[in-house]
């Protein structure tokens, strides 16, 4: 439900912004989003003794922005008692910005450290294949193989060593029979 509401607010915000303001607003919303990980921040937002303007001013003070459109947007959210959907708004805004820029971020999960050259090669190949600018972050996990995820595009590819070994064994056994 919050995602649907967030989409409407993001659509209105995007319509009011110039192209050169997108990065600044995205960065500011990212800072606000990270504040939602702090329990005291959330406690302040739900304080009944603070009025909407004070809450909006508090949230706006977390950003380095001087953008009046962002300030008015936060006032609108606070007045409608919708400040708690800011994380959803940030995710949707980032997604819409990615679509406009045709640039997407993905994650490579693997059990080994991926070299910068390999990461760059994967970025180039995926960028060419998907006709978009793709950047990957790599995360070392205990996944037995490699998994590439582009969540904004709904794309996931993986190669598992254990699955490969099982299929290879199955193939060899079939070949022997």
C-alpha positions in Angstrom: 0.0 0.0 0.0 2.8 2.4 0.9 4.5 1.7 -2.4 1.4 2.8 -4.3 1.1 6.0 -2.3 4.8 6.6 -2.7 4.5 6.3 -6.5 1.9 9.1 -6.6 4.1 11.4 -4.5 7.2 10.6 -6.6 5.3 11.3 -9.8 4.2 14.7 -8.5 7.7 15.5 -7.3 9.3 14.5 -10.6 6.9 16.7 -12.5 7.9 19.7 -10.5 11.7 19.2 -10.8 14.1 20.2 -13.5 16.6 17.6 -14.9 19.5 19.3 -13.1 17.7 18.9 -9.7 17.3 15.1 -9.9 20.8 14.2 -8.4 20.5 16.7 -5.6 17.0 15.5 -4.6 18.0 11.8 -4.9 21.0 12.4 -2.6 18.9 14.3 -0.1 16.3 11.6 0.0 19.1 9.0 0.4 20.3 10.8 3.5 16.7 10.9 4.9 16.3 7.2 4.1 19.4 6.3 6.1 18.1 8.2 9.1 15.1 5.8 9.2 17.6 3.2 10.6 17.9 5.3 13.8 15.2 4.5 16.3 15.3 8.0 17.9 14.7 9.6 14.5 11.5 7.5 14.1 10.4 8.4 17.6 10.7 12.1 16.8 8.6 11.7 13.7 5.8 10.1 15.6 5.8 12.6 18.5 2.3 13.9 18.7 3.5 17.1 20.4 5.4 18.2 17.3 3.5 19.9 14.6 3.9 19.1 10.9 6.0 22.1 10.1 8.5 21.2 12.9 8.7 17.6 11.7 9.3 18.7 8.1 11.9 21.2 9.2 13.6 18.5 11.2 13.7 16.1 8.3 14.9 18.8 5.9 17.7 19.7 8.3 19.2 16.2 7.8 20.0 17.1 4.2 22.5 19.5 2.8 20.0 20.7 0.3 18.7 24.2 0.0 16.1 23.2 -2.6 12.7 24.8 -1.9 10.8 22.2 -3.9 12.2 19.5 -1.6 11.3 21.6 1.5 7.7 22.1 0.2 7.5 18.4 -0.6 8.4 17.5 2.9 5.9 20.0 4.3 3.2 18.4 2.1 4.2 14.9 3.4 4.2 16.1 7.0 0.8 17.8 6.7 -0.7 14.6 5.2 1.0 12.6 8.0 3.0 10.6 5.4 6.6 11.2 6.5 6.9 7.5 7.4 6.7 6.5 3.7 9.9 8.5 2.8 12.0 5.2 2.5 9.4 4.0 -0.1 9.6 7.4 -1.8 13.4 7.3 -1.9 13.4 3.8 -3.5 10.8 4.8 -6.1 12.5 8.1 -6.8 15.8 6.3 -7.3 14.2 3.8 -9.6 12.5 6.5 -11.7 15.8 8.4 -11.9 17.6 5.3 -13.1 15.0 4.9 -15.8 15.5 8.5 -16.9 19.3 8.1 -16.8 19.2 4.6 -18.3 21.7 3.7 -15.5 21.2 0.8 -13.1 23.0 -0.6 -10.2 23.4 -4.3 -9.5 25.1 -6.6 -7.1 27.5 -9.5 -7.7 27.5 -12.1 -4.9 30.3 -14.6 -4.7 32.4 -16.6 -2.3 35.6 -15.0 -3.7 36.9 -11.5 -4.2 36.1 -10.3 -7.7 38.9 -8.4 -9.4 38.3 -4.9 -10.6 39.1 -6.1 -14.2 36.5 -8.9 -14.0 33.9 -6.5 -12.5 34.5 -4.0 -15.3 34.2 -6.7 -17.9 30.9 -7.9 -16.5 29.7 -4.3 -16.4 30.6 -3.7 -20.0 29.0 -7.0 -21.2 25.8 -6.4 -19.3 25.7 -2.8 -20.4 25.9 -3.9 -24.0 23.5 -6.7 -23.6 20.8 -4.7 -21.8 21.5 -1.4 -23.7 21.9 0.5 -20.4 24.7 1.8 -18.2 25.2 -1.0 -15.6 27.4 -0.6 -12.4 28.0 -3.5 -10.0 28.8 -3.6 -6.4 30.4 -6.8 -5.3 29.6 -8.6 -2.0 31.6 -11.5 -0.7 29.2 -14.1 0.7 29.3 -17.9 1.3 27.4 -18.5 -1.9 29.0 -21.4 -3.7 29.5 -19.8 -7.1 28.5 -16.4 -8.5 25.1 -14.6 -8.5 24.4 -11.4 -10.4 21.3 -9.4 -9.5 19.8 -6.3 -11.2 16.7 -5.8 -9.0 15.5 -2.7 -10.8 15.4 -4.6 -14.1 14.1 -7.8 -12.6 17.2 -9.7 -13.7 19.1 -12.4 -11.9 21.7 -14.9 -13.1 23.6 -17.4 -11.1 26.1 -20.1 -11.5 26.4 -22.6 -8.7 29.5 -24.9 -8.4 27.5 -27.6 -6.5 24.7 -27.6 -9.1 27.3 -27.7 -11.8 29.0 -30.7 -10.2 25.7 -32.5 -9.7 24.7 -32.0 -13.4 28.1 -33.1 -14.5 27.9 -36.3 -12.5 24.4 -36.9 -13.8 25.6 -36.4 -17.4 28.6 -38.7 -16.9 26.4 -41.5 -15.4 24.0 -41.2 -18.3 26.9 -41.4 -20.8 28.2 -44.6 -19.1 24.9 -46.4 -19.2 
